[in-house]
Amino acid sequence: MAMQTTRILKTAGVIALLVGLGACRELEENRPIKLDKGNYDGPADQALSEETQRELRARGTLQGF
């Protein structure tokens, strides 16, 4: 009984290790980790159209902003 429990625990450990290693995506590897406070290094946002801005203002008015 003890050998069976040990074998199950070892198998579960190996599976957990493989799942953990598989969770590391290539996209996450080799990217710069240095972050400057207040500085966004990602792609620039697209400008909102006049209609979208109008809709957002109307929503804000309804919400009391």
C-alpha positions in Angstrom: 0.0 0.0 0.0 2.8 2.4 0.9 4.6 1.7 -2.4 1.5 2.4 -4.3 1.0 5.7 -2.6 4.6 6.7 -3.2 4.3 5.8 -6.9 1.1 7.9 -7.2 2.8 10.9 -5.5 5.9 10.6 -7.8 3.7 10.4 -10.8 1.7 13.4 -9.7 4.9 15.3 -9.0 6.2 14.6 -12.5 2.9 15.6 -14.1 2.9 18.9 -12.1 6.5 19.6 -13.2 5.7 19.0 -16.8 2.6 21.2 -16.7 4.6 23.9 -15.0 7.4 23.8 -17.6 4.8 23.7 -20.4 3.3 26.9 -19.1 6.4 28.9 -20.0 5.5 30.4 -23.4 8.1 31.4 -25.9 6.6 34.8 -26.0 7.5 35.3 -22.4 11.1 34.3 -22.9 14.0 36.8 -23.7 11.9 39.9 -23.4 13.3 43.0 -21.6 12.5 43.0 -17.9 13.8 46.5 -17.2 10.8 48.7 -16.5 10.9 52.5 -16.2 8.3 53.9 -13.9 5.8 56.0 -15.8 7.2 55.0 -19.2 5.2 52.7 -21.5 7.3 51.0 -24.1 4.5 49.2 -25.9 2.9 50.2 -29.2 1.1 53.5 -29.3 -2.6 53.6 -28.9 -4.9 54.3 -31.8 -6.7 57.6 -31.8 -10.4 57.4 -31.0 -12.9 58.6 -33.6 -15.1 61.6 -32.8 -18.1 59.3 -32.6 -16.4 57.0 -30.1 -15.4 60.0 -28.0 -18.9 61.3 -28.1 -20.3 57.9 -26.9 -17.8 57.8 -24.1 -18.7 61.3 -22.9 -22.4 60.4 -23.0 -21.7 57.3 -20.9 -19.7 59.3 -18.4 -22.5 61.8 -18.1 -24.9 59.0 -17.4 -22.6 57.7 -14.7 -22.2 61.1 -13.1 -18.6 61.9 -14.2 
